[in-house]
Amino acid sequence: MSALLFPGQGSQIVGMGNEFFNNFKIVKNIFHQADEKLSYPLSKMILEGPENELQLTKNTQPAIMTVSYSIFKVLSEEFNYNLNSFKFFAGHSLGEYSALVSSGGIELDDAFYLLHERGKAMQEAVPVGNGRMLAVLGAQIELIKELINTIDKTEICEIANDNSEGQVIISGDKQSVETFQKKLKEKKIKTIPLKVSAPFHCSLMKPAAEIMKKKIDETKFKKPKFDIVSNVTAKPENEPEVIKNLLIDQICSTVRWRESIINMSNLGVSNFIEIGPGKVLTGMIKRTLKDANCFSINSIADIKNLENGLKK
């Protein structure tokens, strides 16, 4: 049994999806549809840059979804891959939208629009320079939670991503995250400040969640063909209204990726297939489930080799 996974922000790179764009008309059509819906040349930004434009959150989010969905369509329609082997679809943060489009839970045009607006709202929720994000490496999440509880309650310092065993992302206001970093240093816990434009997945994102609530509520969602494992609950969901509410909550909530992977494994998933730019999710899974069978699809050759890489 397999799960199909879609990456989030941080996987972007200029030229991503280039091979698929050059070889398949269906991909050219998807890229063109993105340009039409957003009324600016996102496809040129994806294929040629400039990098600083692609890195803007309002562009990054629809761009990654465009590439992920394009690869999915090549897999399912050009290679006629049997999707019945998949039990769950899941995505990391914005990747949940890629999962929803691919499973028929939302129309592609609506996903382009929502992700562009989501990126813009998240970017504008906190003035530049007022927030921080920090990767914490090698520490158990229980210890991190204990240490966060010692922080002044008037400050915002929260777990943004529980990515894998030994990798947790902290998000919040500049001062409290820097104070927390010093606390971790005293305990000889390794940290890496992240180069991000805003403190994502913490309560500072409430203004963005309020903006997106209206836009998500106005969008038609359908029951997806595959259960979507939610970042908020780490459990399979398939009711459109529940999924809508969870997408709103997700903006301020912890991305419970480690728990999602463990839960899928416990529910019988033995193959985790990552579709989209990069191999970030594959790395996270291997740190959490040492014996997990992971396969990343970034090229046409990867699709051709997929069957050979799966556990039966």
N, C-alpha and C positions, 0 to 999 in steps of 0.2 A: 504494500500500500504506500502511496506517495502523497506528498504535500508540495504545492507549487508556491514559491515565495518570491516577493517583489521588493527590491531595495528602496531605501529612503535617501534623504539628503546626505551628501558626502560622497556618493558614488559617481557624481557627474564628472565628465571630462570632455573637452572639445574633441569632436570626431566620433563620439559614441554612436553606435548604430550605423556607422558609415557603410560597412560591408552589406548589411541588410538593405539599406537605402539604395545602394548601387545595383543590387541584384533582383529586387522584387518590387513590382508595380504596386502591390498592396501596401507596402511600406511608404512609398512615395505618396500615395493617396492619404495615408494617415498623417504624414508630416504636413502635407498641403492643407488637410482639414484643420490641423492645429493653427496654422497661419491664418486661415479664413476665420476661425472662431475667435481668435485673440486679436485679430486685426493688426498684427505685426509679424515680421519674419522670424518666428521662433526656430523654424527648421534651419535657417542659415546660421543662427546662433549655435545650434546644436552641432552642426557639421563643420563650421568654420570659425566660430567664436564671434567677437573677442571673448576671452576667458572671463574678464571682469564683468561682462554683461551676463554671461551664463551663470556666474556665481551669485547673482542677485536672487534672493529667495523667490520672488514673484516669477522669475524665469526658470530657476532650477526645478521647482516642483512640477510644473507641467512638462518640462523637458524630459525629466527622468521617466515620468509616466508615459510619454510619447514613445520613448525607446523601448521601455518594458513591454508595453502593449503591442508594439510592432513586432517584437520577437515572438510574443505569444501567438500572434496571428500567423506568422510564418510557420511556427511549430504546428499549429492546429489546422491551418488551411493549405499551406504549400506542401507540408510533409504529412498531412493527414494523421497526425499523432492521435492515438486513442486516449482521450481525456478520461475515460472511465477508470483508469488506474489511480486517478487523484481522489483523495478523500476530502482534503481541505485546501483552501487558498488562504494565504496570509501575506500581509505586507508590513514593512517597518515604517511607521509613521505615514508619510505621504504614500508609501507603497500599498497601504490599505485601499487607496483609490484605484491603483492599478489592478489590485485583486478584484475589486468590485466591478470594474469595467470588463475585465476578462471573464468574469463569471456571470455576466449579464445582469448585474444588480443595478447598474446605472449606465446611461447613454454616454458615449465617448465625448460628445460636445459638452455635456454637463460637467464631466470630469475635467476637461480643459479649463472651463470657466471657474469651477469651484477651486481648483488647485492654484490658478493664477490669483484669485481673490484671497485664498487662504495664505498664500505666500506674502501677498501685500499686507494683509491684516496682521500677520505674525511679525513682519518686519517693522510695522509702524506702531505696534503695541507698546514698545519701550524705546525711549530715545537712545540713539546710538551712543555707546560708551557707558550706559547705566547698568547694563547686565553683563553677566559672565556665565560661561559653561566650562566645566572641568571634568576631565576623564580621571577616574580613580582606578588604579590597577592593582590587582593582586590581593584585594581585601574582600572579605565576605560581606554580603549586603546587610546582614544583621548588625555587624559592627558599625557599618556606615550609618544605619538608621539610629543606633544608639548615640553616635557622635553628633548627628544632626539635632537630636533632641536636646543637646546641651547648648545649642545656639540660641541667642536672644530671639524670643518669639515674635518680636516686632519686625525682624528681618526675614527676607525670603531666601531660603537655602533648601532646595528640595531635590529629590531624586527624579531626574528627567527620563533616564533610560536605564533599565535593568537589562543590559544587553546580553551578558553571558557570565559564566563563572569567572570572576576576577576582572570584570569590566563593567563599571557603573558610571553613569554620567550625572553630574550635579549641575543644577541650574538655579539662578537667582540673581539678586542684585549684586553689584560689583563688590561692595564692602563685605557683605556676609560670606560670599563665596571665597574671597581672598582670606578672610579670617578662618574659614573652614580649611582652606588649603594649608595654612600655617599649623593648624591643629593636627592635620594628617602628617605633615612633615615631622612634627615632634614625635609621632608614633612610627616614623620611618616608613610611611605608606607612600608609594609613588603616585604622583599626579602629573597630568599634562593639560595645560590650559588649551581650550579649543578656539580656533580662529573662526568664530561665527559672528553673524551680524546682530543677533538678538538671543536672549535667554529662553529657548524653546522648552515646551512641556513642563512649565511650572505655573504657579498662580499669577505671575506677572503677565501671563498671556490671556487673562480674563477679557480684556477689551477685544482681542481677536476672536475669542470664543463667542462673544455677544454679536459681533458682526457676522460671523459665519453661521450662527444659529438661524438667523433670518434667511440667509441664502440657501442653506441646506434644507430648511423647512419648506421652502418654495420649490425645491427640486423633486422630481418624481423618482422614487426608488422602487425597484421591483425585487421580488424574492430571487436571490442569486441561485444559480444552478448548483453551486458548491457552497458548503458552509464556510463562512469567513471567520477566521480566528481573530478576535478583537484584541487590539493593543491594550484596551482598558481593562477587560475582564480576563484576558488570556484564555478565553473559552470560545468554542464554536458558536456562531450566531447566524441566523438566517431570516429573521423577521425584519422587513424594511424599516418600520418605525423604531425598532430597537437599534438597528444599525445606524440610523440617522442620529439618534441621541448620543450614541457612543462616539460617533465622529466629531460631534460638538465637544463632548467631554475630553476626547483625546488631546485636544489642543493644550489643555492645562494639566493633563494627567501623565503619570509615569507610563512610558512604553514598556510593557511587561513582556519583553521578547524572550528572555531566558525561560520564564514560566510557560510561555506559549509553546516553545519548542519541546519542553519536557512534557507538557500536556498532550501535544500531538503524538509524541513518541509513546506515551502511556495508552493512547487510544488506537495504537496499532500502526502508526506511520514508521516505515523503515527507510524510505528514500526522501530526501529533502532536495528539491530541484529549484535553484535560484535562477530567475529570468530577469535580465536587465544588465545595465552597466556595472562593471566591477564584480568583486567576489567577497564583499564585506560580510554578507550574511553567512556565507559558507564558513568563514573564519570564526564567527561567533558561535555557530552550531558546534563546530569541532571542539571549541573550548568548553562547551556545556555538556555535550554527549560524545564522549571519547570514541565510541564505536559507531557513531552515526554515519550513514552512507550519504554523502553530499555530492551534488553535481551542479556545476555552474554553466549556464548557457550564455555565451558572449559572441559566438561565431556560428557560421553555417556548419563548420566541422564539428562543433559541440553538439548540434542537433543530430547530425549523422551518427555520432558516437554515443548518443544518449542511452539507447537500449542496452549497449554493452556495459554501461556504468551502473545499471540498476540491480538491486537485489530482487530476486523473484519471490 
